[in-house]
């Protein structure tokens, strides 16, 4: 998914089969569009032919109808020029109304079909994204996924509204019009098509030029989305290090590539459309020259001019539509890569384990894990946390503490080994039940746009306001929330930037504890809070870890001294295990960590 390869955009059978899966539920609209396209193509030569016979009749020329019409239309008014012209004109008006209705239905049906497909595709892609393994987000820019979910899928709509079916409709119109011209006067048709090879060559070069430019535009859009998403998220770092100018230069370079690609496409359009007009003028001039001097040929001349316009009008846009189709297929190819990505959280097995109660005994057996397949960050990790006890993980940054807790609720797959909860492999559990029984408070707290109550419940309608207040009161932050404007309905901005780090941490703490999990994980839960907030959390921890399996990760050793067991990690390997007192007595790494922090807190 993070590949930089450029999709080919070729309309392959396999790619179309994947896309047709989303078209299939709307087969009636799909087939209806083809029927309407054929009807439009069949109707295209009718009005120019009626204009021809009307002019011929006005000039006193004998009208030679096709035999199947002559056999059924033997009415007296056909001999009277005025009556004939009036009747044909009325018919043309009715036919024009019918043709306009068919074109409206065709445009509406294809556009609606595209929107239906886009809706289902976007649902499928978002469902896929939220079920991707976290390692996919570690190596894929967020802006890239945003582009796939929004911009690329929107481009697929153009495949239906301006791409495949409209192109076939235009080609059918051109073919039927040409066939009609040959049927009426094959010599005049050949004369009028003499400049046509110029048009074909111009169309080919236009298609290639615009296609190349559009691909560059699409890549630049993905770069822009990724860059803007990343830098808005990290704006605090950009401003703190006065990097605005440097980052602006990078943005300007990407934006310039986007501009230049668009300018090249505009240039191609600016050249192509005048070429079309010149070729049309040449064809019209040849027609006039060929029939000049023949008054009786006025109807034929006018009809052929109209036929030429019916050929050149779609040719003006068919190359553009082909590029739209190709860009849509490129977008479809990218979207299908997301849908085909195999790195998703494994689905529950057929008979997933669903116990009525989780006690909370956790066991690691010879666990090896890494964020890529070539390097392990955890090596041969084995330990047991009995139900209702507390284990503390300590070690330098990068020692593997956070990796251990990421594995417990199956956020990442293991390389080797097993993790058991109450003696059952966690892979055998129903995933929703497993994660419901594991409460997590992370160091980097993320709050969504919305109210404080929404962020605590994550909009779960099963959680009542009374339960939220009870959990907040238990932790000791009910008064703090009540003092905010609107209380629990106070609206926080994206990422909770209107609240302090300590306040965000406390809300995250309530969020985790509200589900009354069997296992509580605190990942650096007090590392980013002030002293008052830390005291509130530590008071809550003392109440909540009693009788509950708890795993605490902290640099501050004062918060883990009461743990039943302490595990000391270094470079992904367990160095020591024991209680606070036994580890101090044994010396080694834990005593060094403790002594260093003790000296820092007393100086």
KOLZA-151049 format. One record per residue (C-alpha): x, y, z; residue in three letters. Coordinates in steps of 0.001 Angstrom, whole numbers, plus 500000, padded with zeros to 6 digits. Example, Ala and Ser with C-alpha at 12.3 -4.5 7.8 and 13.67 -1.06 7.14 Angstrom:
REM residues 2
512300495500507800Ala 513670498940507140Ser 
This chain:
REM residues 603
500000500000500000Unk 502906502273500512Unk 504290501470497110Unk 505353504366494940Unk 504705502570491680Unk 502454504401489256Unk 499303502538488334Unk 498969501787484665Unk 495331502789484327Unk 494785500021481752Unk 491201498757481678Unk 492098495143482392Unk 489492492427482686Unk 490529491588486253Unk 490259495226487358Unk 486868495604485701Unk 485622492411487374Unk 486551493863490759Unk 484767497106489957Unk 481748495302488532Unk 481172493695491936Unk 479991497135493077Unk 477962497683489891Unk 476174494346490146Unk 473584495385492776Unk 472429498079490314Unk 472192495920487196Unk 468892497487486103Unk 470472500959485931Unk 473581499494484272Unk 471699497709481493Unk 469219500569481210Unk 472125502926480480Unk 473235500733477581Unk 469708500617476150Unk 469445504407476363Unk 472882504779474743Unk 471759502646471787Unk 468506504633471509Unk 470425507932471396Unk 472763506595468713Unk 469862505313466619Unk 468048508648466917Unk 471065510772465936Unk 470643510643462092Unk 466863511078462099Unk 466481514854462402Unk 469183515762459817Unk 467477513373457389Unk 464075514938458060Unk 465554518396457433Unk 466974517109454144Unk 463641515754452915Unk 461856518930454068Unk 464197521125452005Unk 463982518745449048Unk 460180518857449163Unk 460219522672449360Unk 462473522737446260Unk 459998520530444410Unk 462203517481444464Unk 460633514050444571Unk 461094512377447950Unk 462329508811447780Unk 461430507216451101Unk 462785503860452188Unk 460487501078451008Unk 459309500161454496Unk 458090503762454984Unk 456540504041451526Unk 454528500867452083Unk 452894502338455204Unk 452722506093454396Unk 450440506542451375Unk 448440509554452555Unk 447325512403450269Unk 449077515131452269Unk 452405513582451252Unk 451848515071447804Unk 451229518624449094Unk 454452520493449895Unk 453008522799452584Unk 451126520040454354Unk 454149517781454088Unk 456491520402455592Unk 454072521180458455Unk 453583517514459295Unk 457313516755459205Unk 458052519822461338Unk 455500518748463944Unk 457006515276463933Unk 460481516776464379Unk 459312518752467394Unk 457815515629468955Unk 460909513639468073Unk 463137516364469570Unk 461138516213472796Unk 461519512432472902Unk 465241512596472099Unk 465816515221474798Unk 463972513034477326Unk 466146510046476413Unk 469329512135476814Unk 468109513378480199Unk 467358509824481335Unk 470760508658480089Unk 472651511426481888Unk 470662511007485094Unk 470887507202485094Unk 474648507056484495Unk 475360509764487087Unk 473098508115489649Unk 474709504744488961Unk 478113506321489559Unk 476980507802492866Unk 475576504460494025Unk 478833502710493188Unk 480895505469494836Unk 478789505249498002Unk 479278501488498306Unk 482972501722497419Unk 483611504394500026Unk 481835502291502647Unk 483916499256501711Unk 487208501203501704Unk 486540502858505063Unk 485568499505506558Unk 488817498088505177Unk 490888500983506522Unk 489536500725510075Unk 490340497008510039Unk 493905497337508741Unk 496658496256511052Unk 498339499165512807Unk 501614498486511017Unk 499930499691507813Unk 499420503099509416Unk 503029503060510596Unk 504274503012506989Unk 501449504709505026Unk 500958508514505143Unk 497526509456506464Unk 497049511854503541Unk 497508508963501110Unk 494698506993502732Unk 492569510142502732Unk 493156510527498982Unk 492195506891498367Unk 489009507203500441Unk 487809510531499023Unk 489512511850495863Unk 490215508549494109Unk 486783507103494795Unk 485143510306493561Unk 487108509905490315Unk 485542506464489861Unk 482156508192489586Unk 483433509759486353Unk 483892506274484866Unk 480104506029484700Unk 478946509649484292Unk 481607510739481749Unk 483589507620480936Unk 482809504148479692Unk 479102504291478779Unk 479157507856477339Unk 482212506930475233Unk 480436503879473806Unk 477336506023473198Unk 479424508582471286Unk 481169505878469244Unk 477808504301468359Unk 476509507737467324Unk 479528508279465062Unk 479231504812463469Unk 475483505047462841Unk 475840508575461462Unk 478608507441459112Unk 476533504460458015Unk 473608506812457259Unk 475858509134455273Unk 477174506233453188Unk 473616505013452624Unk 472505508462451398Unk 475539509306449217Unk 478743507334449566Unk 480759509573447242Unk 479906512728449150Unk 480705510906452402Unk 484184509989451206Unk 484810513562450009Unk 483785514981453395Unk 486055512534455255Unk 489248513465453374Unk 490552515658456287Unk 489525513014458850Unk 493015511439459287Unk 494225514814460608Unk 491534514577463254Unk 492532511037464235Unk 496205511973464617Unk 495332515102466646Unk 493003513075468868Unk 495702510479469564Unk 498353513030470537Unk 495845514978472612Unk 494845511836474508Unk 498448510885475241Unk 499434514403476321Unk 496449514940478596Unk 496715511427480034Unk 500338512020481063Unk 499444515393482564Unk 496455514015484463Unk 498575511232485969Unk 501041513852487182Unk 498156515901488577Unk 496798512856490419Unk 500193512064491964Unk 500669515696492957Unk 497241515762494624Unk 498196512691496688Unk 501467514396497677Unk 499657517598498620Unk 497112515744500751Unk 499800513766502564Unk 501978516849503113Unk 499158519074504391Unk 497717516351506650Unk 501102515618508184Unk 502106519246508728Unk 498785520414510122Unk 498960517539512609Unk 502539518462513506Unk 502101522247513320Unk 503218522702516918Unk 506607521185516084Unk 506915523245512887Unk 506287526495514722Unk 508316525575517800Unk 511429525095515657Unk 510721528079513366Unk 510534525754510369Unk 507680527593508637Unk 509800528908505779Unk 511524525581505077Unk 508253523673505099Unk 506653526357502922Unk 509393525830500345Unk 508659522098500292Unk 504941522772499903Unk 505629525284497116Unk 507664522683495212Unk 504833520117495365Unk 502266522783494495Unk 504387523886491522Unk 504418520323490161Unk 500638520268490455Unk 500349523630488670Unk 502719522692485836Unk 500899519420485188Unk 497604521307484949Unk 499140523933482654Unk 500363521187480291Unk 496833519755480175Unk 495404523218479483Unk 497902523693476649Unk 496825520402475078Unk 493177521484475217Unk 494067524879473756Unk 495691523207470741Unk 493236520366470216Unk 489943522233470035Unk 491085524698467314Unk 492386521711465319Unk 488918520135465523Unk 487318523334464255Unk 489826523588461385Unk 489203519981460300Unk 485434520511460510Unk 485763523659458401Unk 487821521766455797Unk 485238518992455607Unk 482417521529455267Unk 484348523401452554Unk 484839520216450562Unk 481117519472450827Unk 480164522910449550Unk 482672522675446701Unk 481391519254445619Unk 477704520181445496Unk 478140523836444398Unk 475880524874441542Unk 473242522266442242Unk 470213524020443806Unk 468378520723444054Unk 471202519452446304Unk 470533522037449049Unk 468825519505451302Unk 471665517032450852Unk 474256519707451658Unk 472499520887454814Unk 471954517343456089Unk 475590516412455493Unk 476759519535457348Unk 474545518458460262Unk 475906514902460038Unk 479469516204460155Unk 478646518191463273Unk 477177515041464812Unk 480481513287464127Unk 482812516081465210Unk 480834517127468276Unk 481530513868470153Unk 485058513764468730Unk 485720517098470456Unk 485173515448473818Unk 485769511746473220Unk 489510512022473810Unk 488812513989476957Unk 486271511391478057Unk 488782508650477382Unk 491256510384479691Unk 488525510715482303Unk 487892506989481929Unk 491599506225482197Unk 492007508419485279Unk 488971506737486790Unk 490511503324486178Unk 493810504506487682Unk 491854505623490732Unk 490003502279490744Unk 493329500443490596Unk 494577502376493629Unk 491352501828495536Unk 491393498103494755Unk 494934497905496158Unk 493498499116499456Unk 490638496614499290Unk 493012493785498311Unk 495480494581501099Unk 495860491335503091Unk 497300493031506205Unk 494030493299508094Unk 493192492256511611Unk 492390488538511286Unk 488692487797511406Unk 487257485835514291Unk 487443482087513883Unk 484207480158513329Unk 483898479159516982Unk 485463482211518624Unk 485866481926522381Unk 483278484034524230Unk 483490483450527974Unk 480859484928530274Unk 483605486386532456Unk 487288487125531962Unk 489385486628535081Unk 492492488355533729Unk 495447485940533927Unk 497937486927531215Unk 500776484701530037Unk 503477485396527444Unk 505163482278526066Unk 508384482712524069Unk 507035485789522247Unk 508995487311519362Unk 507694490448517652Unk 508808493228515317Unk 507164496003513348Unk 508624494519510191Unk 509454490946509274Unk 513210491426509295Unk 513837492798512784Unk 512500491677516175Unk 512000494331518840Unk 510858491734521387Unk 512877488546521812Unk 511853485462523741Unk 509504487285526131Unk 507986484952528738Unk 506168485942531935Unk 502871485413533745Unk 500573487941535399Unk 498119486146537708Unk 494547487453537749Unk 494068490382540099Unk 497759491259540363Unk 499778494185539082Unk 502891494008536951Unk 505068496992536124Unk 507213497255533010Unk 510292499448533261Unk 513243500151531032Unk 514842502784528879Unk 512994504291525892Unk 512852501734523092Unk 513233498759525396Unk 509926497220524216Unk 507471498203526957Unk 504814499705524680Unk 505232496863522193Unk 504230494358524872Unk 500962496095525656Unk 500179496551521948Unk 500226492778521546Unk 497815491965524364Unk 494727493287522520Unk 495910492002519110Unk 496861495353517590Unk 499829493634515911Unk 500432489999514917Unk 503199487989516611Unk 506190486615514759Unk 506463483647517070Unk 505134482510520416Unk 501772482770522153Unk 499892485143524431Unk 497243483567526632Unk 494389485153528561Unk 492967482837531214Unk 494839479978529574Unk 493307480575526104Unk 495279481969523172Unk 494129485545522504Unk 493722484679518799Unk 490931482288519786Unk 488906485029521488Unk 486200487042519771Unk 488102490260519055Unk 485394492643520284Unk 485063490738523556Unk 488836490620524020Unk 489279494372523570Unk 486222495168525678Unk 487921493424528603Unk 491201495317528184Unk 491171498980529180Unk 494055501073527838Unk 495291504561528729Unk 498000505636526291Unk 500704508255526716Unk 499615510164523588Unk 495933510865524210Unk 493749511410521146Unk 490407513184521533Unk 487932513549518678Unk 485980516676517798Unk 482818516631519906Unk 481736516872523507Unk 483585515503526508Unk 480777512969526994Unk 481159511814523365Unk 484903511331523856Unk 484357509341527022Unk 481679507043525572Unk 482925507137521942Unk 479222507694521114Unk 478235504286522461Unk 474461504632523078Unk 474569501809525640Unk 476550504004528062Unk 474333506365530053Unk 475213509822531348Unk 474859508475534903Unk 477580505890534230Unk 479852508601532839Unk 479338510799535905Unk 479891507827538206Unk 483196506938536546Unk 484351510580536595Unk 483420510876540266Unk 485306507679541080Unk 488471509113539544Unk 487888512484541174Unk 487492514657538066Unk 483733515258538140Unk 484224518691539691Unk 486777519681537028Unk 484414518696534210Unk 481428520400535862Unk 483333523700535947Unk 483807523705532166Unk 481278525668530053Unk 478536523149529397Unk 480054520533531689Unk 480009517128530018Unk 478634518793526874Unk 481684521047526561Unk 482896520805522970Unk 486585520013522503Unk 488382520769519268Unk 490193518168517153Unk 492751516233519211Unk 491443518018522324Unk 493692521039521881Unk 491398523212524011Unk 492284521091527066Unk 495583520688528894Unk 497622517493528631Unk 496576516519532134Unk 492905517100531419Unk 493058515034528236Unk 494803512254530123Unk 492079512199532771Unk 489315512002530145Unk 491157509142528476Unk 491406507445531851Unk 487644507664532339Unk 487130506325528802Unk 489176503208529577Unk 487690502517532991Unk 484041503065532032Unk 483863499580530525Unk 485051498016533814Unk 487737495925532055Unk 489219492783533511Unk 492695493979532470Unk 493875497569532900Unk 496891498872530950Unk 498471502221531799Unk 501078503236529229Unk 503014506207530638Unk 499675507359532054Unk 501246509987534313Unk 504207511047532180Unk 502567514107530621Unk 500474515462533490Unk 501047518004536181Unk 501515517062539826Unk 497872517660540781Unk 496555515543537897Unk 499126512838538639Unk 497929512673542214Unk 494325512287541027Unk 495312509443538702Unk 497456507691541270Unk 494600507860543788Unk 492281506328541219Unk 494870503678540356Unk 495114502591543988Unk 491346502035544040Unk 490996500429540643Unk 493918498012540458Unk 492777496288543621Unk 491473492895542487Unk 492073493716538808Unk 494881492537536529Unk 496939495642535784Unk 499977496384533666Unk 501677499703534388Unk 504324501314532223Unk 506083504381533638Unk 509427506112533755Unk 508558507369537241Unk 509453504459539471Unk 507493505939542366Unk 504243504907540633Unk 505216501225540345Unk 506871500444543669Unk 503693498798544960Unk 503430496433541979Unk 503278492704542730Unk 505888492108540053Unk 508305494339538146Unk 509746493344534758Unk 512905495137533634Unk 513381495326529851Unk 516377496268527740Unk 516549496065523934Unk 513478493832523803Unk 514836491295526298Unk 513760490686529906Unk 516730491489532154Unk 515155491114535603Unk 511866490167537273Unk 510780490495540876Unk 509336492842543497Unk 510677496305544165Unk 512525495175547281Unk 513976491997545770Unk 515219493821542685Unk 516894496513544798Unk 518571493817546860Unk 519717491966543741Unk 521277495069542214Unk 521649495341538462Unk 519706497406535979Unk 516639498109538132Unk 518749499449540985Unk 520615501691538529Unk 517319503071537182Unk 515959503607540667Unk 519126505236541967Unk 519317507571538987Unk 515725508739539375Unk 516084509077543145Unk 519075511325542638Unk 517147513425540063Unk 514172513909542384Unk 516335514949545357Unk 518579517439543512Unk 
